[in-house]
Amino acid sequence: MSALREADLYPPLKRFLEAQGYVVKAEIGACDVMACRGDEPPVVIEMKLSFSLALVLQGIARQAVTDQVYLAVALGPRGWGTRYRDIVALCRRLGLGLLALREGEVEPHLDPGPYRPRRDSRQGARLLREFHRRVGDPNTAGTTGVPRMTAYRQDALRCLAMLEAGPRRAAQVAAESGVARAARLMRDDHYGWFERPGRGLYALSPKGTAALAAHAGELARLLVARPSGRG
């Protein structure tokens, strides 16, 4: 069986469009395929054997000619794989249509159209809170597999430092550390750093003692910058 060529995509595309009443012609200027139907705006299709940046850039360039631009991609037996949602989201954001060709058949996946992003105000507010609460810039962008130093973790470290001399009540830890949410943070104990040796008392767990040593440098910076009443 011979390997699929880009030219093999044209016949099924032409049949698909002609069945909808379009007149279809190939290689019109820089366009792979152009189709016209009555007085409607022309449809332009750019073809590739796989989805790629080159195909996207071609589609964007054709938007100077018409708003009705489709990207046509050949699919193998496995289909789109795990990238499908990302590919559709990218095409939607760019206002490009998307067609798939599989075993001589055309599968429409997305029509071109204007894109207006939906803002997630809650997520934006969470990110801003994290940005303003986090002390300094303790992480390195681009790293993977490394625990992130978040504002929450920084607050937990502040609480740990207050317990190094011995058990304390939550109100004492909150007052001495400047972490207003100290009671809730130690009660939830997401990192396993705290123990409760008695009613209302908190102390370091073995993990907490190890965390103090592991984050000694970060903790020194936090204690210098200790604000009051952190929420």
Secondary structure, DSSP 8 states (H G I E B T S, - for coil): -----GGGGHHHHHHHHHTTT-EEEEEETTEEEEEE-TTS--EEEEEESS--HHHHHHHHHHTTT-SEEEEEEE--TTTTGGGHHHHHHHHHHHT-EEEEEETTEEEEEE----------HHHHHHHHHHHHHS-S--S-TT--SS----HHHHHHHHHHHHHTTS-EEHHHHHHHH-BTTHHHHHHH-TTS-EE-SSTTEEEE-HHHHHHHHHTHHHHHHHHHT--SSB-
